[in-house]
Amino acid sequence: MSFFPGKDPRPGDAFACDAIENLIFPRTSDLGGFQVRRALPTRERRLVGPFIFFDRMGPAILKPNEALDVRPHPHIGLSTVTYLFDGEIRHLDSLGTEKVIRPGDINLMTAGRGIVHSERTPDNLRGHPLLMSGLQTWLALPDDKEEIDPSFTHTEKTDMPVIDERGMRGRVVIGGFEGMKSPVKVFSDTLYVDISLEPGVKFPFAAGHEERAAYVLSGEVVISGDTFAADQLLVFRPGDQITLEAGSQGCHLMLFGGAALNSKRYIWWNFVSSSKERIEKAKEEWRTGKFDIVPGDEEEFIPLPEG
């Protein structure tokens, strides 16, 4: 998905739990008829592990005359991760890929040296009300993988390990968690877990990954006596043992993180790189039409932003 021009998220107020390094309230913007909340990047926090971009899409109901239509746009130096709770999105890219993603599945598109894609409501769902809800995140690629050939993989939800015990339900989307391992292949240590806790259930979030965070999708989570509501991003201090406790209505969380990158990353529009010069080159390539086209979606594109 294309980076929208929203404002930076704002940091939260003071809190008692000293295990939380950052508390971020996402800012919202309108994208294709529904709200998107951007939690990363911000001035206070650029990355959590390889995650350099974190968008909460919806939930929203698209009216019969509305549709998601993100026109073809480019990426470099990252992998996009699309994960839905409701709705469907038709993905087309410059590799010739065409894939409709449905709830619980995962699309992982690795841009590397450059790729172009579009994301739209499938034709068979247009003209009808459509509930849309999901997450779009970007993983910055390691130094030695930034210029690899682009690729695309789709993993069905039935192929992901299922969490179903002690008042917890969910799935391991990327990485290893509680002895389970996702089949999704990424290029650095990465954690991405969809988990729901029943009211009052406590869960120890072990410090097995260098950097960790939790996004509250719904309900409330209690940590060391502090309560955090939906649409708050909690970034935890490295090495601390964290216990997540669901509030009285339960909670739905996305846990994520992984190994920190070895060098700084720059982000401009849809481009991520360890080199400012590489981003300038990508800008010129998009401006002058040197990126590949998207077969089946050649008529439109998102122009390079000014400034």
N, C-alpha and C positions, 0 to 999 in steps of 0.2 A: 504494500500500500504506500501511497505517497505521503511524505511528511507534510502536515498541514501547518499553517502559520499561526499557531496558538501561542499564548503567553506561557512563560515558565510556570511550572507548578509552584505553589507557595509552601514554605516550611510550616510545620505545625507548632503548636504552643509547647511550653515546657511540660514534661511528664516525669513520673517517679521512676519508671523502669530505666535504669542506666544501661541495660543491655541493648537498647535501641539507639543506633547511631544516627539515623535520620528518620523523621516522620514527615511524609510528603502528602499534601492534598492536591490531587491533579487538577489542572485547568481543563476547561471544556471548549470544544469547537464543534461546529456543524460540518458534517461530511456526508454528502449523498443522502440527505433527508433524515439523518439521525445524529445524536450527539456522540462525540468521541472524547474520552478523558485521557490526557497524556500525563503519565507519571514519570517517565524518563525520556530524554535527559533534562536536567535542571542545573542551575548554578550550584546548588548544594550537593548534587550527586550526578555524575556523568554516567557511570556504569555500575552494575552489580554483576560481578563475574564478567562473562562476555556480553551480557544484556546491555545494549546501549540505547534501546528504544522500547517503550512499553506503552501500548495503547489499549484502553478498554473501550470496545465498540458497543454502544447501546447499554442496556436492552431498550429496544424501541420497536414499534410496529410501523412498517412502511405501508402507506396507504396504496390503494389500487393504482393510483397514478404516479406513484413514486417507485424508485428502484435504486440500487447501488450501482453507480457507473463511475468507477475510477479508471480513467482513460490510460492508455499506454504511457509508461514513464520508466526511467532507467534507475539502475542501482549499480554500485560497485562496492567491493570490500566487505560484504556482509552476507549473512543468511537471513531471509525473512521467514518467520514462523507464524502461520495462521492456524488458529484453533477456535472452533465455534461451539457455543452452547445451544444456539437456536439459529435456524435459517440455513441458506445455502449460498455459496459464491462460486461463480464460474471463473476459473483461472486460465488465462492464455498467456504464453510467453514466446520470446524470440527463438527459443529452441524448437518451437512447434508443439509444445505441450498444450493439451486441453484437458482440464480436470475440474469436475464439480466437487467441492469439499462440503461435507455434511457434518453435523454435530458429533464431536468426539474424535473425528479424524484429524490428521495433521498434514498440512502442506509445508514442506521445507524447501525453499528455493535459495540456492547459493549463487550469489551474483559473481563473486570472484572479480575477474577483469572487466566484467560488464554484462548485463542482461536487461531486457525490457519486458514488462508484463502489464496486463490489465486485469482488473477484478470487477465483475459485473453480476447482477442478478441473472440467473438462468432464464432463458426465453420462456420456458414453460411455467414459470412462477410470476411472470409479469402480468399486471392487470388484476392481481389478487392481493389482499392484505398479507403481509409477511413479517413475522416476528424475527428480528435480527439481534443477536447477542454473541459476543466473542472477544477474543484477544488477538492483537497483532503485535509481535515483538520482533526486534532485530538482534541478531548475534554478530558482534564484530569478529572478524576472522583473525586468527593469529598472524604474526608478522610474515611467516613463510607460506601462508595460504591466501594472502590478500589478492594475488593475481592468478589464482588457479582458474581453470576453465569453468564456466557456469554449468549448473546442474539443477535438477528438480527431482524430488522424491515425495511420494504420497504414501502415508501409512494409515491403514484402517484402524478404527478404534478397537476392533476385535483382536488386533495383534499386539495391543499394549497391555502390560500387566495391570490387573485389577486389584484395588485396595478394598477389602470388605471384611472388617473385623473391629471388634471393640468400639462400636459406635462410629466408625470411620468408613467412608466410602469414597471411591475415586479411581484415578488411574495414574500410572507413571508415564508421562508424555515423553520426556527426554531424560536420559541419564539413569543412575542407580539410586534406589531409595528403599530402605528397610529390607534389603536382601533381594529386591526385584530389579530387573534391568529392562529398559525400553529398547526396542530394536532400531529406533531412529538413530542414524549415524551423524555425529557432529564432529567438529575439528578440535575441540578443547573440552576440558572437564566442564560439564553443564548439568544443571539440575532444573527440572521443570515438572511440577507435580500438581495435579488437580485433586483437591481433597475437600470433603465435606464432613463436619463433625456434628454429632447430635448434641442437644443441649447438655451442658455440664461436662462433656467429655474432655479429658485432658490428654494432650499428646506431646511427648518430648521431641523437639526438633533438634536433633543432634548436630554438633559442629563438625560434620564430616566433609564439608565443603568450605573453601577459603572464604567466600563471600556468600551471604544468604539474605533473602528478603521474603516478605509475604505481602500479597495484595489481597485486601478483604473485598471479595466480590459481593457478598450479602451477609446479613446478620452482624454479630459482634464477636470479637475475640478478646479474651482477657489475658494479659501478660503481666505477671508480678503485681497484680492488683489494679493495673490500669486497663481501661476498656477502650477498644478501638472499633470504630464503626465502618460500615461499607464505604468503599472507594477511598480508602486510605492505604498508602504504601509504607510498610515498616521495613527498614533496613537494619539488620542486626549487627552488633559488634562481633568481629571475628573471634572465634574460639569459645564464646560463651554458650553454655547450655541453656536452651530456651524451652519453656513449657507453654504450649498453646492450649488455652481452655475456651471452649465454646460458651457463648453467652446463653441467656434463657431461651432464645429462639434458634439456637444452633448457629453455624456459620459455614460459609463456602469460601475457600481460600485458594489462591494460586501461590505455591511455594516455588521460588526460583533462585538461581545464583550459579556459582561455579568458581573456577580459577580466575584470578585477576590476570589481565593481559600484561605482557612484558614491556609495553611501550604505550605512549599516549595515543589516543585516537581523536581525530578531528571529524566533525560531522557538519555537513552543509547540504540542505535539502534532502535528497535521497542517497547521498554519497557519504561513505565512511572510509577513512584511510588514516594511516600513520604519517602520511605526507600531505602537506598543504598543496604542493606542486601537483600531486596526482589528482587531487580534487579539482584544481584549475584545469587540468587536461580533460577530465571527464566533463566539466562544464562546457568546454569548447567543443568536445565531440558531440554532445547532445545538441548544442546550438547549431552546429553545422551538419547535422544529420548523419553522423558516422556510426551511430549505434545501429544494430540490426532492427528490423521491423518485426511486428508481431503478426504472424500469418492469421488471417481471419479477423483482424482488428487493425487494419492499416489506415483507416480514414481519419482517425482522431489521435491526438496526443496531448500531453500536458506540457506547455512551453516552459523553458527554463525561467525560473523566477528572476525578476530584476533585483539588483542590489546584492 
